[in-house]
């Protein structure tokens, strides 16, 4: 069996920790760090969000934080550290999620992400929010990791695409087709998500069954990601999106593409990296500082 493509070691762990918990920068008197509330339109629906503005006039590299299903883990500790290190970070809710207008659908998450990127690239918004339109990256967790890969394969001129414990809805579709117990349990979970508008197990089944597999399977997104720096981080104890089934086959598919740049790390932790937030943040920062600014 060939070597696993994970790049984690005790040295990498120490390096990751050394990049985090930096001192707060001395505020620029004219352009201090700030938070700005946003309402961004996607297909006629307003999406609530906010952006952490980095210190100084910029323009700054900017990272979109993409949450999962339904989005309990928002990774805002990472967003704050990225801001501290000179990155703008923007967090938003997809349509139909957590009070956003419209109906929730896993099939429009990439469209909402593209709408937010378009918003940041508008000259007026880029100027007001100190954004460098040529240095925008996506960083997603769980179903947000899928969204980062899906949207990243479609949006041109992104610097980087990062996926933390990414889901693969293509496997959900295949599992539901054979009535796999794990896949079917997902529909019961969807029924409990009252924070997602007009969405439950029936809608999830309908959306998965109606979509072509290549639109859901993260293994198929490689060609569109080829000219971007791609990062995967997965927890060793993650039983929600296990590395062996959800991530390793995706990495192997991308590595078969000539010239594809992909980095991967398997670190201790559950689906939300509950025990290793500093290590996770350090790995992300090292990658972002090297490839994405």
C-alpha positions in Angstrom: 0.0 0.0 0.0 1.4 3.4 -0.9 2.2 6.0 1.7 -0.6 8.0 3.1 -0.6 11.6 1.9 -0.9 13.2 5.3 1.9 15.6 6.2 1.7 15.8 10.0 4.6 15.3 12.4 5.7 16.4 15.8 7.8 19.1 14.1 4.8 20.3 12.1 2.8 20.4 15.3 5.4 22.7 17.0 5.6 24.9 14.0 1.8 25.2 13.8 1.6 26.2 17.5 4.3 28.8 17.0 2.3 30.7 14.4 -0.7 31.3 16.6 -1.6 33.5 19.5 0.4 36.5 18.1 0.2 39.8 19.9 -2.5 42.2 18.8 -1.1 44.7 16.3 -0.8 48.4 17.3 -4.0 49.9 15.8 -3.6 52.1 12.8 -5.2 55.4 13.9 -7.0 55.9 10.5 -7.6 52.2 9.7 -7.9 50.2 12.9 -9.2 46.6 13.1 -13.0 46.6 13.0 -16.1 44.5 12.4 -18.7 45.5 9.8 -22.2 43.9 9.5 -23.2 43.0 6.0 -26.3 42.0 4.1 -25.3 40.4 0.8 -27.8 39.5 -1.9 -27.9 36.1 -3.6 -30.6 35.4 -6.1 -32.8 38.1 -4.5 -32.3 36.8 -0.9 -30.4 38.8 1.7 -27.6 36.8 3.5 -26.5 38.1 6.9 -22.8 38.3 7.5 -20.0 40.2 9.0 -16.4 40.9 8.1 -13.5 41.3 10.5 -11.3 44.0 9.0 -7.6 43.7 9.4 -5.5 46.5 10.8 -4.2 49.1 8.3 -5.4 50.6 5.0 -4.8 47.4 3.0 -5.9 46.2 0.6 -5.8 43.0 2.5 -6.1 39.3 1.5 -9.5 38.1 2.4 -10.8 34.7 3.5 -14.4 33.6 3.3 -15.3 31.3 6.2 -17.9 28.7 5.1 -19.9 26.9 7.8 -21.3 23.4 7.7 -24.6 21.7 8.2 -26.3 23.5 9.9 -23.4 25.6 11.1 -23.0 25.2 14.9 -19.2 25.4 14.6 -18.5 28.7 13.1 -14.7 28.8 13.5 -14.8 32.4 14.5 -11.7 31.8 16.8 -9.8 31.1 13.6 -11.3 34.1 11.9 -10.1 36.4 14.7 -6.6 34.9 14.5 -6.5 35.4 10.7 -7.5 39.0 11.2 -4.8 39.4 13.8 -2.3 38.2 11.2 -3.4 40.6 8.5 -6.3 38.8 6.7 -9.8 40.1 6.4 -12.2 37.3 7.3 -15.8 37.2 6.3 -18.5 35.0 7.8 -22.0 34.7 6.4 -25.1 32.4 6.4 -26.4 30.8 3.3 -29.9 31.5 2.1 -32.5 29.9 4.4 -30.0 29.4 7.3 -30.1 31.0 10.7 -32.4 33.8 9.6 -31.1 34.4 6.1 -33.9 35.0 3.5 -35.0 32.3 1.2 -35.1 28.5 1.5 -32.1 26.4 2.4 -30.7 23.9 -0.1 -27.5 22.1 -0.3 -27.6 22.6 -4.1 -27.3 26.4 -3.8 -24.5 26.7 -1.2 -21.9 27.2 -4.0 -24.1 29.9 -5.7 -24.3 31.8 -2.4 -20.6 31.6 -2.0 -20.0 32.9 -5.5 -22.4 35.8 -4.8 -20.3 36.8 -1.7 -17.1 36.7 -3.8 -18.8 38.9 -6.5 -19.8 41.3 -3.7 -16.3 41.6 -2.4 -15.0 42.2 -5.9 -17.3 45.2 -6.6 -14.9 48.2 -6.6 -17.0 50.1 -4.1 -17.1 47.3 -1.6 -13.5 46.3 -2.1 -12.5 49.9 -1.3 -14.8 50.3 1.7 -13.8 46.9 3.2 -10.1 47.1 2.4 -10.2 44.0 0.2 -7.7 42.9 -2.4 -10.0 41.5 -5.1 -7.1 39.4 -6.5 -6.4 37.7 -3.1 -9.6 36.0 -2.0 -9.6 32.5 -0.6 -12.3 30.1 0.7 -12.0 28.1 3.9 -14.9 25.7 4.8 -15.7 23.2 7.5 -17.7 20.0 7.1 -20.4 20.7 4.5 -18.7 24.1 4.2 -15.6 22.1 3.2 -17.6 20.6 0.3 -18.9 24.1 -0.5 -15.3 25.5 -0.6 -14.3 22.8 -3.0 -17.4 23.0 -5.2 -17.5 26.8 -5.4 -13.7 27.0 -5.6 -13.8 24.7 -8.7 -16.1 27.2 -10.4 -14.9 30.7 -9.3 -11.9 32.0 -11.2 -8.9 33.8 -9.8 -9.2 32.5 -6.2 -5.9 32.2 -4.4 -6.6 29.3 -2.1 -9.3 26.7 -1.2 -9.2 25.0 2.2 -11.4 22.2 3.5 -11.5 21.2 7.2 -13.2 17.8 7.7 -15.0 18.1 4.4 -18.2 16.2 3.7 -18.8 14.5 0.4 -22.6 14.7 -0.5 -21.8 12.4 -3.4 -21.3 9.6 -0.9 -24.5 10.6 0.8 -26.3 10.2 -2.5 -24.8 6.8 -3.1 -25.6 5.7 0.4 -29.2 6.7 0.3 -29.6 4.9 -3.0 -28.9 1.6 -1.3 -30.6 2.7 2.0 -27.4 2.7 4.0 -28.2 3.2 7.7 -25.6 6.0 8.2 -27.0 7.9 5.2 -30.6 7.5 6.2 -29.8 8.7 9.7 -28.8 12.0 8.1 -32.4 12.5 7.0 -33.6 12.2 10.6 -31.0 14.7 11.6 -32.1 17.1 8.9 -35.7 16.9 10.3 -34.3 18.4 13.6 -32.7 21.4 12.0 -35.3 24.1 12.7 -32.8 26.8 11.9 -32.9 25.8 8.2 -35.9 27.3 6.5 -38.2 24.9 4.6 -35.7 22.1 4.9 -35.8 18.6 6.4 -35.2 15.0 5.6 -37.6 14.9 2.7 -36.0 18.0 1.0 -32.6 16.5 1.6 -33.5 13.2 -0.1 -35.1 15.1 -3.0 -32.1 17.3 -3.5 -29.6 14.4 -3.4 -31.6 12.2 -5.7 -32.2 15.0 -8.2 -28.7 16.2 -8.6 -26.1 14.6 -10.9 -23.4 12.8 -9.0 -20.6 14.8 -10.5 -22.2 18.0 -8.9 -22.0 16.5 -5.4 -18.9 14.2 -5.4 -15.9 16.2 -4.3 -13.6 13.8 -6.2 -14.8 15.3 -9.4 -13.9 18.9 -8.6 -10.1 18.6 -9.2 -9.9 20.1 -12.7 -11.5 23.4 -11.6 -9.2 23.6 -8.6 -6.0 22.9 -10.4 -4.5 26.4 -10.4 -5.3 27.1 -6.8 -3.5 26.1 -3.6 -5.7 23.4 -2.0 -5.5 22.3 1.7 -7.2 19.5 3.6 -7.2 19.1 7.4 -9.0 16.2 9.0 -9.3 14.9 12.6 -8.1 11.4 13.5 -11.2 10.8 15.7 -13.7 12.3 13.2 -16.6 9.8 12.9 -18.8 12.3 11.0 -16.6 12.8 7.9 -14.0 10.0 8.4 -10.7 10.6 6.6 -10.6 7.1 5.0 -13.9 7.4 3.2 -14.5 11.2 2.8 -11.1 12.8 2.3 -8.4 10.3 1.3 -10.1 9.3 -2.0 -10.5 13.0 -2.9 -6.8 13.7 -2.2 -5.8 10.7 -4.3 -8.0 11.8 -7.2 -6.5 15.3 -7.1 -2.9 14.0 -6.9 -3.4 12.1 -10.2 -3.9 15.4 -12.0 -0.6 16.8 -13.4 0.7 19.9 -11.6 -2.0 19.9 -8.9 -1.0 21.6 -5.7 -2.6 19.9 -2.6 -1.5 19.8 1.0 -3.1 17.5 3.6 -2.9 17.0 7.4 -4.4 14.4 9.7 -4.3 15.6 13.3 -5.8 14.4 16.6 -9.3 15.6 17.1 -13.0 15.1 16.5 -15.1 16.6 13.7 -14.8 20.1 15.2 -11.2 19.7 16.2 -12.3 20.4 19.8 -9.0 19.4 21.4 -6.7 21.0 18.9 -7.9 24.4 17.9 -4.4 26.0 18.2 -2.8 23.3 16.1 -5.5 23.6 13.5 -5.2 27.4 13.4 -1.5 27.2 13.1 -1.6 24.8 10.2 -4.1 27.0 8.4 -2.0 30.2 9.0 1.2 28.6 7.8 -0.6 27.7 4.5 -2.3 31.0 4.2 0.8 33.0 4.8 2.8 31.0 2.3 0.3 30.6 -0.6 -2.6 33.0 -0.1 -1.5 36.6 0.5 
